[in-house]
Amino acid sequence: MNKVKVDSVKKVEVALLKSKPPKLSINADGEVPTGGWSAGELVPWVYVQPPPDGIYDFDFVAEPPPADRVVTQAFTPISAEKVIDNVPKGLRGVLIHAASNQKEAML
């Protein structure tokens, strides 16, 4: 099944993990319009050259429930985490995109 953007992103946290070399941890919390969504994921944008402002973009996506499945009709929380092994030089923060909004978190 194809993943689609979640409805909204509510919170984003970013941190450098103490390792050699350092890794970047990104955590995002959001909402989806119904129950039954799964496999939240942060998908990085592909750049030809690094963003000049040092803020890297990610889409917050998840798998919607099958069309023939009965699900609750209420906004439901969803989360996703991504760990980046090779932190890009000059990275200052991340911008997480959902269907209806976006949120930024700086290092």
PASEBA-1860 file (N, C-alpha, C; in nm, 3 decimals):
! residues 107
1> MNKVKVDS> 0.085/-0.119/0.000/0.000/0.000/0.000/0.089/0.125/0.000 ~ 0.045/0.228/-0.068/0.121/0.352/-0.076/0.100/0.437/0.048 ~ 0.207/0.494/0.096/0.197/0.584/0.210/0.159/0.723/0.160 ~ 0.084/0.795/0.244/0.044/0.932/0.213/0.077/1.021/0.333 ~ 0.080/1.151/0.310/0.109/1.243/0.419/0.002/1.234/0.528 ~ 0.046/1.240/0.653/-0.049/1.245/0.763/-0.119/1.380/0.760 ~ -0.232/1.392/0.832/-0.310/1.515/0.827/-0.233/1.634/0.882 ~ -0.174/1.619/1.002/-0.102/1.732/1.061/0.012/1.684/1.148
9> VKKVEVAL> 0.112/1.769/1.161/0.224/1.744/1.251/0.205/1.836/1.372 ~ 0.213/1.780/1.491/0.188/1.855/1.614/0.316/1.895/1.686 ~ 0.418/1.807/1.683/0.540/1.832/1.760/0.658/1.767/1.688 ~ 0.773/1.836/1.690/0.896/1.783/1.631/1.009/1.807/1.729 ~ 1.091/1.704/1.750/1.210/1.716/1.834/1.328/1.663/1.756 ~ 1.440/1.731/1.768/1.562/1.689/1.700/1.677/1.697/1.800 ~ 1.767/1.598/1.795/1.879/1.595/1.889/1.996/1.520/1.829 ~ 2.116/1.560/1.867/2.236/1.486/1.829/2.257/1.376/1.931
17> LKSKPPKL> 2.275/1.254/1.884/2.300/1.141/1.972/2.450/1.134/2.000 ~ 2.485/1.100/2.122/2.627/1.091/2.159/2.681/0.957/2.109 ~ 2.741/0.962/1.993/2.803/0.844/1.934/2.920/0.894/1.848 ~ 2.999/0.802/1.800/3.112/0.839/1.714/3.095/0.767/1.582 ~ 3.071/0.837/1.473/3.040/0.981/1.465/2.900/1.008/1.519 ~ 2.869/1.136/1.548/2.736/1.168/1.601/2.625/1.132/1.501 ~ 2.510/1.094/1.555/2.392/1.066/1.473/2.284/1.167/1.510 ~ 2.191/1.188/1.418/2.082/1.281/1.439/1.953/1.204/1.461
25> SINADGEV> 1.882/1.234/1.569/1.753/1.171/1.598/1.643/1.274/1.574 ~ 1.542/1.234/1.496/1.426/1.319/1.468/1.301/1.244/1.511 ~ 1.220/1.306/1.596/1.094/1.248/1.642/0.981/1.344/1.606 ~ 0.874/1.290/1.550/0.759/1.373/1.514/0.630/1.307/1.563 ~ 0.541/1.389/1.616/0.407/1.347/1.656/0.307/1.421/1.570 ~ 0.204/1.350/1.527/0.103/1.412/1.443/-0.032/1.349/1.462 ~ -0.124/1.382/1.370/-0.259/1.327/1.373/-0.299/1.279/1.234 ~ -0.381/1.173/1.234/-0.442/1.123/1.111/-0.593/1.132/1.128
33> PTGGWSAG> -0.671/1.137/1.018/-0.814/1.165/1.029/-0.900/1.051/1.083 ~ -0.848/0.927/1.084/-0.926/0.812/1.132/-0.832/0.715/1.203 ~ -0.889/0.613/1.265/-0.808/0.506/1.319/-0.758/0.418/1.205 ~ -0.673/0.322/1.238/-0.627/0.224/1.140/-0.504/0.260/1.061 ~ -0.447/0.378/1.082/-0.325/0.417/1.013/-0.207/0.347/1.081 ~ -0.100/0.321/1.004/0.016/0.253/1.060/0.144/0.295/0.989 ~ 0.256/0.250/1.044/0.389/0.267/0.982/0.424/0.412/0.953 ~ 0.410/0.499/1.056/0.453/0.639/1.039/0.601/0.646/1.004
41> ELVPWVYV> 0.634/0.736/0.912/0.772/0.744/0.863/0.806/0.888/0.825 ~ 0.931/0.925/0.844/0.982/1.055/0.799/1.068/1.030/0.676 ~ 1.023/1.082/0.562/1.091/1.059/0.434/1.169/1.185/0.396 ~ 1.303/1.176/0.386/1.381/1.294/0.353/1.362/1.338/0.209 ~ 1.365/1.470/0.189/1.364/1.524/0.054/1.502/1.500/-0.006 ~ 1.508/1.485/-0.137/1.634/1.466/-0.208/1.679/1.601/-0.264 ~ 1.802/1.637/-0.232/1.856/1.767/-0.275/1.966/1.748/-0.377 ~ 1.971/1.839/-0.475/2.082/1.842/-0.570/2.204/1.901/-0.499
49> QPPPDGIY> 2.179/2.003/-0.418/2.283/2.062/-0.333/2.220/2.090/-0.197 ~ 2.300/2.094/-0.091/2.243/2.115/0.043/2.164/2.245/0.051 ~ 2.058/2.248/0.133/1.981/2.372/0.146/2.069/2.484/0.204 ~ 2.064/2.603/0.146/2.151/2.712/0.192/2.125/2.756/0.335 ~ 2.001/2.736/0.386/1.971/2.777/0.523/2.002/2.667/0.625 ~ 2.045/2.548/0.579/2.081/2.440/0.669/1.962/2.366/0.729 ~ 1.842/2.394/0.678/1.722/2.329/0.729/1.677/2.223/0.627 ~ 1.679/2.098/0.670/1.647/1.986/0.583/1.500/1.947/0.597
57> DFDFVAEP> 1.436/1.915/0.483/1.292/1.887/0.479/1.265/1.737/0.479 ~ 1.154/1.699/0.545/1.106/1.561/0.551/0.955/1.562/0.536 ~ 0.901/1.462/0.467/0.756/1.440/0.462/0.719/1.340/0.570 ~ 0.613/1.368/0.646/0.561/1.278/0.749/0.450/1.198/0.684 ~ 0.475/1.070/0.658/0.380/0.984/0.586/0.345/0.861/0.669 ~ 0.236/0.796/0.630/0.194/0.672/0.695/0.103/0.595/0.600 ~ 0.078/0.469/0.635/-0.012/0.385/0.555/-0.155/0.403/0.605 ~ -0.247/0.447/0.517/-0.387/0.458/0.558/-0.449/0.318/0.569
65> PPADRVVT> -0.562/0.308/0.639/-0.628/0.178/0.649/-0.685/0.137/0.513 ~ -0.701/0.006/0.489/-0.765/-0.038/0.364/-0.905/0.022/0.351 ~ -0.947/0.049/0.230/-1.076/0.114/0.205/-1.194/0.030/0.255 ~ -1.179/-0.102/0.259/-1.290/-0.188/0.301/-1.291/-0.215/0.452 ~ -1.203/-0.150/0.526/-1.194/-0.173/0.670/-1.274/-0.069/0.747 ~ -1.348/-0.111/0.848/-1.422/-0.019/0.934/-1.325/0.036/1.039 ~ -1.319/0.171/1.048/-1.227/0.236/1.142/-1.300/0.345/1.219 ~ -1.243/0.385/1.331/-1.301/0.495/1.408/-1.291/0.623/1.328
73> QAFTPISA> -1.393/0.706/1.337/-1.397/0.832/1.266/-1.361/0.945/1.362 ~ -1.237/0.946/1.403/-1.188/1.049/1.495/-1.039/1.070/1.470 ~ -0.994/1.194/1.490/-0.851/1.220/1.475/-0.775/1.134/1.574 ~ -0.669/1.071/1.526/-0.592/0.974/1.603/-0.445/1.012/1.599 ~ -0.374/1.000/1.711/-0.232/1.034/1.712/-0.148/0.930/1.637 ~ -0.038/0.978/1.581/0.060/0.890/1.515/0.198/0.952/1.535 ~ 0.300/0.869/1.536/0.436/0.921/1.555/0.532/0.852/1.459 ~ 0.647/0.914/1.443/0.752/0.858/1.358/0.887/0.903/1.412
81> EKVIDNVP> 0.987/0.819/1.391/1.123/0.851/1.433/1.218/0.816/1.320 ~ 1.320/0.898/1.305/1.425/0.871/1.205/1.559/0.903/1.268 ~ 1.654/0.813/1.249/1.792/0.837/1.293/1.878/0.847/1.168 ~ 1.952/0.956/1.158/2.040/0.978/1.043/2.182/0.950/1.087 ~ 2.245/0.852/1.021/2.381/0.812/1.059/2.486/0.915/1.018 ~ 2.472/0.971/0.899/2.569/1.069/0.850/2.505/1.207/0.851 ~ 2.530/1.283/0.957/2.470/1.416/0.971/2.533/1.508/0.867 ~ 2.451/1.569/0.781/2.506/1.659/0.679/2.577/1.779/0.742
89> KGLRGVLI> 2.689/1.816/0.684/2.763/1.932/0.731/2.676/2.056/0.710 ~ 2.668/2.141/0.812/2.589/2.262/0.802/2.444/2.247/0.840 ~ 2.401/2.126/0.882/2.263/2.107/0.923/2.234/2.189/1.048 ~ 2.128/2.272/1.041/2.088/2.356/1.154/1.955/2.315/1.213 ~ 1.875/2.243/1.133/1.743/2.204/1.179/1.669/2.124/1.075 ~ 1.544/2.089/1.108/1.460/2.011/1.015/1.322/2.077/1.005 ~ 1.257/2.054/0.891/1.122/2.102/0.868/1.039/1.981/0.825 ~ 0.937/1.948/0.905/0.854/1.831/0.880/0.723/1.877/0.815
97> HAASNQKE> 0.690/1.815/0.700/0.571/1.852/0.622/0.461/1.748/0.638 ~ 0.340/1.794/0.668/0.219/1.710/0.670/0.124/1.765/0.564 ~ 0.006/1.706/0.552/-0.089/1.750/0.450/-0.140/1.892/0.476 ~ -0.162/1.928/0.604/-0.224/2.058/0.632/-0.131/2.160/0.700 ~ -0.010/2.117/0.739/0.081/2.213/0.803/0.224/2.161/0.797 ~ 0.313/2.236/0.861/0.453/2.196/0.874/0.506/2.253/1.004 ~ 0.607/2.186/1.061/0.669/2.233/1.184/0.820/2.219/1.172 ~ 0.889/2.315/1.234/1.035/2.321/1.228/1.092/2.295/1.367
105> AML> 1.209/2.232/1.369/1.283/2.212/1.493/1.430/2.240/1.463 ~ 1.491/2.322/1.548/1.631/2.359/1.529/1.719/2.281/1.627 ~ 1.843/2.256/1.584/1.940/2.192/1.674/1.977/2.284/1.787
END
